[in-house]
Amino acid sequence: MPHSLTVSIADDEPAVRHTLERMLVALGHTVLSLAENGQQLLDQCGQARPELAIIDLEMPVLDGLATAEELRSLAPVPIILLSGHPDFQQVVRSQEPIEVYLAKPITLRDLDRAIQEALARINGGQPV
């Protein structure tokens, strides 16, 4: 298992945010911030940069893709994009700044694998 990461979460559903928070803590990570939309996440990340971001695709104010692009312009943060739509990977273009796509609902094992994959991709494919 890699070192403990600081993670920021953006999802407009409170239950999803808190479930992700509990899962991340169970995996040994620290949740740096919880946001209900992309703009709120960016505001929070302006003060303290996370080592990983988990962002929902569909949110009010600023959606997940726009949030990912803005966040990536601040720092090389690995990003996991979440969605409840089974076909969302077809909507997202490959050039988007996303390391991993994860369909809801997710399990602890799904999340752990996604984190490992996101870290490996941001590190040029090197194992973490």
Backbone as numpy.savetxt, mean C-alpha at the origin, in Angstrom:
# Nx Ny Nz CAx CAy CAz Cx Cy Cz
12.14 -13.28 7.73 11.29 -12.09 7.73 12.17 -10.85 7.73
11.84 -9.86 6.90 12.64 -8.64 6.89 12.44 -7.85 8.17
13.21 -6.79 8.29 13.05 -5.93 9.46 11.64 -5.36 9.50
11.27 -4.88 10.63 9.96 -4.25 10.81 9.89 -2.99 9.95
8.80 -2.86 9.21 8.61 -1.70 8.34 7.63 -0.71 8.95
7.77 0.55 8.57 6.75 1.53 8.88 5.85 1.62 7.65
4.54 1.53 7.87 3.59 1.40 6.77 2.50 2.46 6.89
2.14 3.05 5.74 1.00 3.95 5.68 -0.10 3.27 4.88
-1.33 3.44 5.34 -2.49 2.80 4.73 -3.48 3.88 4.31
-4.04 3.75 3.10 -5.13 4.62 2.66 -6.25 3.74 2.12
-7.40 3.80 2.74 -8.59 3.09 2.30 -9.79 3.84 2.86
-10.82 4.03 2.03 -11.97 4.81 2.49 -12.90 4.01 3.39
-12.66 2.73 3.57 -13.48 1.91 4.45 -12.77 1.73 5.79
-13.35 2.28 6.88 -12.70 2.17 8.20 -12.40 0.73 8.60
-13.30 -0.19 8.32 -13.08 -1.59 8.71 -11.86 -2.17 8.00
-11.67 -1.82 6.75 -10.51 -2.31 6.00 -9.23 -1.71 6.57
-9.24 -0.41 6.84 -8.05 0.23 7.42 -7.64 -0.45 8.72
-8.61 -0.69 9.58 -8.28 -1.26 10.89 -7.90 -2.74 10.79
-8.49 -3.46 9.86 -8.10 -4.85 9.64 -6.66 -4.91 9.14
-6.33 -4.06 8.17 -4.95 -4.01 7.67 -3.98 -3.64 8.79
-4.37 -2.70 9.61 -3.51 -2.30 10.72 -3.23 -3.49 11.64
-4.28 -4.23 12.00 -4.09 -5.40 12.88 -3.22 -6.46 12.21
-3.42 -6.67 10.92 -2.63 -7.66 10.19 -1.15 -7.25 10.14
-0.90 -6.00 9.87 0.48 -5.51 9.80 1.18 -5.64 11.15
0.49 -5.30 12.21 1.06 -5.43 13.55 1.36 -6.91 13.84
0.44 -7.79 13.45 0.65 -9.23 13.65 1.88 -9.73 12.88
2.18 -9.08 11.76 3.36 -9.44 10.96 4.63 -8.76 11.47
4.50 -7.94 12.51 5.67 -7.30 13.11 6.00 -5.92 12.58
5.08 -5.33 11.84 5.31 -4.00 11.27 4.62 -2.93 12.11
4.99 -1.68 11.86 4.42 -0.54 12.57 3.60 0.29 11.58
2.37 0.61 11.96 1.53 1.44 11.11 1.83 2.90 11.45
2.35 3.59 10.46 2.75 4.99 10.63 1.55 5.92 10.53
0.64 5.61 9.57 -0.53 6.47 9.40 -1.67 5.70 8.74
-2.89 6.15 9.07 -4.12 5.62 8.50 -4.85 6.79 7.85
-5.19 6.64 6.57 -5.86 7.73 5.85 -7.12 7.21 5.20
-8.13 8.08 5.10 -9.39 7.67 4.46 -9.47 8.06 2.99
-8.44 8.78 2.51 -8.36 9.08 1.08 -6.91 9.38 0.72
-6.67 9.46 -0.58 -5.31 9.65 -1.04 -4.68 10.96 -0.62
-5.44 12.03 -0.64 -4.89 13.32 -0.25 -4.46 13.31 1.22
-5.27 12.69 2.05 -4.92 12.60 3.47 -3.63 11.80 3.65
-3.47 10.73 2.89 -2.24 9.94 2.98 -1.04 10.80 2.58
-1.16 11.53 1.48 -0.05 12.37 1.04 0.30 13.43 2.08
-0.72 14.02 2.69 -0.48 15.01 3.74 0.28 14.38 4.91
-0.12 13.17 5.29 0.53 12.48 6.40 1.97 12.09 6.04
2.18 11.69 4.79 3.51 11.25 4.36 4.46 12.43 4.15
3.93 13.62 4.08 4.78 14.80 3.99 5.53 15.05 5.28
4.99 14.55 6.38 5.61 14.74 7.69 6.51 13.57 8.08
6.10 12.37 7.74 6.88 11.17 8.07 6.71 10.18 6.93
7.80 9.83 6.29 7.74 8.96 5.12 7.69 7.49 5.54
6.75 6.75 5.00 6.67 5.32 5.30 7.71 4.54 4.48
7.96 3.32 4.90 8.83 2.42 4.13 8.01 1.57 3.16
6.67 1.60 3.32 5.75 0.86 2.47 4.40 1.56 2.53
3.68 1.59 1.42 2.32 2.15 1.41 1.36 1.11 0.84
0.20 1.01 1.48 -0.88 0.15 1.00 -2.04 1.08 0.69
-2.45 1.11 -0.60 -3.39 2.11 -1.07 -4.54 1.44 -1.80
-5.77 1.82 -1.44 -6.95 1.33 -2.13 -7.07 2.02 -3.48
-7.55 1.29 -4.47 -7.69 1.85 -5.82 -8.77 2.93 -5.87
-9.95 2.63 -5.33 -11.07 3.56 -5.42 -11.32 4.25 -4.09
-11.02 5.56 -4.08 -11.23 6.39 -2.90 -11.72 7.75 -3.35
-12.42 8.46 -2.46 -12.81 9.83 -2.79 -11.61 10.76 -2.71
-11.76 11.95 -3.20 -10.78 13.04 -3.18 -9.61 12.76 -4.14
-8.86 11.70 -3.91 -7.72 11.34 -4.75 -7.65 9.82 -4.79
-7.81 9.24 -5.98 -7.85 7.78 -6.06 -6.47 7.15 -5.87
-6.44 5.83 -5.84 -5.22 5.12 -5.54 -4.10 5.32 -6.54
-4.42 5.36 -7.82 -3.37 5.54 -8.83 -2.75 6.93 -8.76
-3.59 7.94 -8.62 -3.08 9.31 -8.51 -2.26 9.46 -7.22
-2.72 8.83 -6.15 -1.99 8.87 -4.89 -0.63 8.21 -5.04
-0.60 7.05 -5.69 0.66 6.32 -5.90 1.65 7.17 -6.69
1.17 7.83 -7.74 2.05 8.67 -8.56 2.64 9.82 -7.74
1.79 10.46 -6.95 2.26 11.58 -6.12 3.24 11.10 -5.04
2.91 9.99 -4.41 3.77 9.45 -3.35 5.12 9.06 -3.92
5.11 8.43 -5.08 6.36 8.00 -5.72 7.23 9.19 -6.09
6.61 10.34 -6.38 7.40 11.53 -6.70 8.11 12.08 -5.46
7.62 11.73 -4.28 8.25 12.18 -3.03 9.44 11.30 -2.65
9.29 9.97 -2.84 10.32 9.03 -2.41 10.06 7.67 -3.07
11.08 6.83 -3.17 10.91 5.49 -3.76 10.26 4.51 -2.78
9.01 4.74 -2.49 8.27 3.92 -1.54 7.61 2.76 -2.28
7.82 1.50 -1.84 7.09 0.40 -2.46 5.60 0.55 -2.18
4.78 0.26 -3.20 3.34 0.47 -3.07 2.59 -0.80 -3.43
1.66 -1.15 -2.55 0.72 -2.25 -2.79 -0.63 -1.61 -3.05
-1.23 -1.93 -4.18 -2.53 -1.39 -4.55 -3.61 -2.43 -4.26
-4.64 -2.02 -3.52 -5.75 -2.90 -3.17 -7.00 -2.56 -3.97
-7.80 -3.58 -4.23 -9.10 -3.33 -4.84 -10.05 -4.48 -4.53
-11.32 -4.14 -4.42 -12.35 -5.15 -4.23 -12.93 -5.65 -5.54
-12.50 -5.08 -6.66 -13.00 -5.50 -7.97 -12.11 -6.59 -8.53
-12.68 -7.74 -8.90 -11.87 -8.86 -9.36 -11.10 -8.59 -10.65
-11.54 -7.65 -11.47 -10.86 -7.37 -12.73 -10.01 -6.11 -12.70
-9.66 -5.63 -11.53 -8.97 -4.34 -11.44 -7.59 -4.35 -12.07
-6.91 -5.48 -12.12 -5.58 -5.52 -12.72 -5.63 -5.20 -14.21
-6.76 -5.47 -14.85 -6.91 -5.16 -16.26 -7.06 -3.65 -16.49
-7.57 -2.95 -15.48 -7.78 -1.50 -15.59 -6.46 -0.75 -15.40
-5.59 -1.30 -14.59 -4.36 -0.63 -14.23 -3.29 -0.92 -15.28
-2.67 0.14 -15.77 -1.61 -0.01 -16.77 -0.30 -0.43 -16.11
0.50 -1.16 -16.84 1.75 -1.69 -16.29 2.76 -0.60 -15.93
2.64 0.59 -16.50 3.60 1.64 -16.18 3.25 2.42 -14.92
2.17 2.06 -14.27 1.81 2.74 -13.03 2.85 2.40 -11.95
3.06 3.29 -10.99 4.08 3.08 -9.95 3.61 2.13 -8.85
3.27 0.91 -9.23 2.75 -0.06 -8.28 3.64 -1.30 -8.34
4.04 -1.80 -7.18 4.84 -3.02 -7.16 3.95 -4.26 -7.16
2.84 -4.21 -6.39 2.00 -5.39 -6.22 0.53 -4.98 -6.23
-0.29 -5.79 -6.88 -1.74 -5.62 -6.88 -2.32 -6.71 -6.00
-3.24 -6.35 -5.13 -3.81 -7.31 -4.19 -5.33 -7.14 -4.17
-6.05 -8.24 -4.44 -7.52 -8.20 -4.46 -8.07 -8.47 -3.07
-9.07 -7.67 -2.69 -9.78 -7.88 -1.42 -10.78 -9.01 -1.61
-11.11 -9.74 -0.59 -10.54 -9.69 0.76 -9.18 -10.38 0.77
-8.33 -9.94 1.68 -6.99 -10.51 1.76 -6.81 -11.27 3.07
-5.89 -12.21 3.03 -5.54 -12.96 4.23 -4.20 -12.46 4.74
-3.84 -12.86 5.92 -2.55 -12.50 6.50 -1.42 -13.02 5.60
-1.60 -14.22 5.10 -0.59 -14.81 4.21 -0.48 -14.01 2.90
-1.63 -13.60 2.33 -1.62 -12.77 1.12 -0.83 -11.48 1.36
-1.09 -10.85 2.48 -0.45 -9.58 2.79 1.05 -9.76 2.98
1.43 -10.79 3.69 2.85 -11.05 3.92 3.57 -11.28 2.58
2.99 -12.09 1.72 3.59 -12.34 0.40 3.69 -11.06 -0.42
2.62 -10.25 -0.38 2.61 -9.00 -1.14 3.71 -8.06 -0.65
3.91 -7.99 0.64 4.96 -7.14 1.20 6.32 -7.63 0.72
6.56 -8.93 0.80 7.85 -9.49 0.35 8.08 -9.17 -1.14
7.04 -9.35 -1.94 7.16 -9.10 -3.37 7.41 -7.61 -3.65
6.69 -6.74 -2.97 6.88 -5.30 -3.17 8.30 -4.87 -2.81
8.82 -5.39 -1.71 10.18 -5.04 -1.30 11.20 -5.57 -2.30
11.00 -6.78 -2.78 11.92 -7.36 -3.76 11.91 -6.54 -5.05
10.74 -6.13 -5.50 10.65 -5.37 -6.75 11.27 -3.99 -6.64
11.07 -3.33 -5.51 11.63 -1.99 -5.36 13.15 -2.06 -5.20
13.64 -3.22 -4.75 15.09 -3.43 -4.60 15.70 -4.08 -5.83
15.03 -3.96 -6.96 15.56 -4.49 -8.21 15.51 -5.99 -8.32
14.54 -6.60 -7.65 14.39 -8.05 -7.74 15.25 -8.81 -6.75
16.01 -8.08 -5.94 16.86 -8.75 -4.96 16.02 -9.25 -3.78
16.33 -10.43 -3.26 15.59 -10.92 -2.09 15.77 -10.00 -0.91
14.74 -9.95 -0.08 14.80 -9.09 1.11 15.06 -9.91 2.35
